[in-house]
C-alpha cells in the first residue's frame, strides 16, 4: 500500500503537475477512504460502487458537510483513475459515483469601508507596519491566493508596467495587474526590507519576517486576524476574504465574468460564477432602496 501511495504521489506531481498543497490534500482524502476500507476488511482494489456509497453514508454520519464530501470524492476519483492508468484495476468503481448536492456557499465579503478600516489599523511606527499594509493591499488589490502571496518574487513585479507574474495552482503562471495603492505600499515596504538581514533563500521573496525568512501561510492568517480584531470587524475573515472581496467588487463595478476568471486564475468559469450569487445578494439589497419598496 505504501508503495502504491508513493507512485500515486509521483503521478500527481509528474503527470498532473499539481502543487504540493493539492497533492497533500488528495492524499488526505484517499487516506480517509483507505482507513474505512481497512476497518471493513475490504481490499481497495476490489472496491465496488456499493462500498463507496456506504462510505458516503459513513461520512455523513461523521458530520462531514456535503461540500467537504464532494471534495473527498474528487480525491477518491483521482486515485482510482490512477489505479486504472497504472493497470492495478480493470474497472473504475467511481465512474457512477455521485457527489452529494450542496447549497451554494457564499463567502463573507468585506465592504470597501471595512478594508480601509483594516488598513488604518496597521501601526506604521512598527518595523513591519509598511509590510502589513502592502500585504493587505496586494491581497485585495489583485485577488491573490495566500500561497501566491507568500511566494511572490520581487523579480516578477514590473513596477513601471503595473503588473506582476504570479504562480498559481499547478504551477500555472498568469499576469495580474496591480493597483497604484499596492505598488505604493510595496515600494515603502521595500525601503524597510532593505534594513533586514535577508537570508539566502529569501533574497528574491517580497514578503519576509524580521529574521529575513519568507513568511508562512500561518503568519499571513495571524496578521489578517489581528488587524481585523483591531479594526473591530465582526466577520470571520481570512486572507481568502480579500480575494472574495476583490472579485465581488470587480463584478459590482461592471467587470466581465471572464475577465475576473482570468484575474483569479480559475481553471473553470463555474468556480468564478459563485461571485455572481454574491453580486445578486448585493443587488437585492440595493433594490430595497427603490421607491416602490418603501410604500408601506
KAPE-V897894 format. One line per field, one symbol per residue. phi: phi as a letter, one per 30 degrees, with the letter a starting at -180 (. if undefined). Layout:
BEGIN
phi->???
END
This chain:
BEGIN
phi->.ddddddddddddddchddedddddddddddedddddddchcdddcdcedddddddddddddiddedddddddeddedddddedddhcbcbdddecdcdddbdddcddbdddddddddddddddddecdddddddddddddbidddddddcdcddcccdddiabccccdiidcbcbdcddddddddddddddddccdddedcecddcbddcicedcedddededdddddddiddddcbeddddddedddddddjddddddedddiddcdddddeddddddddddddddddeddcdc
END
